[in-house]
Amino acid sequence: MAVTFFMNREKEIYRVTLAGTVVNVLLTVFKFVAGVLGASAAMIADALHSLSDLLTDFVVLLFVKLSSRPADSDHPYGHGKYETLATAMVAIALLAAGGVLLAEGVQKIVAGL
């Protein structure tokens, strides 16, 4: 029963993440092109955010695979902690992207004054 739950859970995570990856690719390209053509720094910044989402999708896909491995002699309780590590990596990536956007926004405000 537990093995079936984890296999279905892994498949569902892959399905949702792959769908998100496709959407993030489209959004990144569309926003970047629109930002360049429209000379919109906000749209280009939003493209950066979509790109960071895309990169974190790859982290999720990798670490779900790692965390779903069964227990072994080095990891008697399994590899579930990889999910926690992936969560931390995604959080750090989002904080970094937010920091870049904040710094650029402050620069533009100060330059406009």
C-alpha positions in Angstrom: 0.0 0.0 0.0 2.7 2.5 1.0 4.8 1.7 -2.1 1.9 2.3 -4.4 1.2 5.6 -2.7 4.7 6.8 -3.2 4.8 5.7 -6.8 1.6 7.5 -7.6 2.8 10.5 -5.6 6.0 10.6 -7.6 4.2 10.3 -10.9 1.8 13.1 -10.0 4.7 15.3 -9.0 6.4 14.7 -12.3 3.1 15.3 -14.2 2.5 18.6 -12.5 6.1 19.8 -12.7 6.5 18.9 -16.4 3.3 20.8 -17.1 4.6 23.8 -15.2 7.9 23.5 -17.0 6.2 23.8 -20.4 4.2 26.8 -19.2 7.3 28.4 -17.7 9.2 28.0 -21.0 6.4 29.7 -22.9 6.0 32.5 -20.3 9.8 33.2 -20.1 10.1 33.5 -23.9 6.9 35.5 -24.3 7.7 37.9 -21.4 11.2 38.5 -22.6 10.3 39.2 -26.2 7.4 41.4 -25.1 9.8 43.2 -22.7 12.4 43.8 -25.3 9.9 44.9 -28.0 8.0 47.1 -25.6 11.1 48.4 -23.9 9.6 47.3 -20.6 12.0 46.7 -17.7 9.1 45.3 -15.6 8.2 42.7 -18.3 11.9 41.7 -18.6 12.1 41.4 -14.8 9.0 39.2 -14.9 10.7 37.1 -17.5 13.5 36.6 -15.1 11.1 35.5 -12.5 9.6 33.0 -14.9 13.1 31.8 -15.7 13.8 31.2 -12.0 10.6 29.2 -11.8 11.8 27.1 -14.8 15.1 26.4 -13.2 13.5 25.4 -9.9 11.3 23.0 -11.9 14.4 21.1 -12.9 15.5 21.0 -9.3 12.2 19.5 -8.3 12.4 16.9 -11.0 15.9 15.8 -10.0 15.2 15.7 -6.3 11.9 13.9 -6.5 13.8 11.2 -8.3 16.5 11.1 -5.6 14.0 11.2 -2.7 12.0 8.3 -4.1 14.8 5.8 -3.9 14.3 3.1 -1.4 16.2 2.7 1.9 19.7 1.3 1.6 22.6 0.6 4.0 23.7 4.3 4.0 20.1 5.6 4.3 18.1 3.1 6.4 15.1 5.5 6.6 15.1 6.3 2.9 16.1 9.3 0.9 13.1 11.6 1.8 15.3 14.3 3.1 16.3 15.2 -0.4 12.8 16.8 -0.7 13.7 19.1 2.1 17.0 20.0 0.4 15.1 20.7 -2.8 12.6 22.9 -1.0 15.5 24.9 0.5 17.2 25.3 -2.9 13.9 26.5 -4.5 13.5 29.0 -1.6 17.0 30.3 -2.0 16.5 30.7 -5.8 13.3 32.6 -5.3 14.9 34.9 -2.7 17.9 35.5 -5.0 15.5 36.4 -7.9 13.5 38.7 -5.6 16.7 40.3 -4.4 17.8 41.0 -8.0 14.4 42.5 -8.8 14.5 44.6 -5.7 18.0 45.9 -6.4 17.1 46.8 -10.0 13.9 48.5 -8.9 15.7 50.6 -6.3 18.4 51.5 -8.8 15.8 52.7 -11.3 13.9 54.7 -8.7 17.1 56.4 -7.4 18.2 57.1 -11.0 14.9 58.6 -11.8 15.1 61.1 -8.8 
